């Protein structure tokens, strides 16, 4: 199993991968003004390494995500939808995550391989 971790100002993104499955776990807080500047290159790079796998994007340990973090997350899910076998996006049932989950569920209707829970 391979594992990679990215940390920046309270946000941790941990990726684990075996031959057929991968998990991208977000934890901590993303309250940075321009998270795309550091998140996008990292996530673009790793999304290509997850090609042909079943990927779970797990946001249940994320304590807070500002609206600026939504765009890099959506971009990641779109990239994964194009290259992976299946993408599962998992949210926790909390007030602030519920709003993001509902938006992601609407967007997932336009994607071929993405499911939102």
Long-range contacts (C-beta under 8 A, 24 or more apart in sequence): 4-46, 6-42, 8-32, 8-35, 8-38, 8-39, 11-35, 11-69, 13-39, 13-42, 13-43, 15-46, 15-50, 17-49, 17-50, 17-53, 20-53, 20-54, 21-53, 21-54, 21-55, 21-56, 22-50, 22-53, 22-54, 22-55, 22-56, 22-84, 23-55, 23-56, 23-58, 24-55, 24-56, 24-57, 24-58, 24-76, 25-58, 25-61, 26-57, 26-58, 26-59, 26-61, 26-62, 26-65, 27-61, 27-62, 27-63, 28-61, 28-62, 28-63, 29-62, 29-63, 29-64, 29-65, 30-62, 30-64, 30-65, 30-66, 30-69, 31-64, 31-66, 32-66, 32-68, 32-69, 33-68, 34-68, 35-66, 35-68, 35-69, 35-72, 36-68, 36-71, 36-72, 36-75, 39-69, 39-72, 40-72, 40-75, 43-72, 43-75, 43-76, 43-79, 44-75, 44-79, 47-76, 47-79, 47-80, 47-83, 48-83, 50-80, 50-83, 50-84, 51-83, 51-84, 52-83, 52-84, 52-85, 53-84, 53-85, 54-84, 54-85, 54-86, 54-88, 55-80, 55-84, 55-86, 55-87, 55-88, 56-87, 56-88, 56-89, 56-90, 57-87, 57-88, 57-89, 57-90, 58-90, 59-89, 59-90, 59-91, 59-92, 59-97, 59-100, 60-90, 60-91, 60-92, 61-92, 62-92, 62-97, 64-96, 65-96, 65-100, 70-100, 70-103, 74-104, 74-107, 77-104, 77-107, 77-108, 77-111, 77-114, 78-111, 80-113, 80-114, 81-111, 81-112, 81-113, 81-114, 84-113, 85-113, 86-113, 86-115, 87-111, 87-113, 87-114, 87-115, 88-114, 88-115, 88-116, 88-117, 89-114, 89-115, 89-116, 89-117, 90-117, 91-116, 91-117
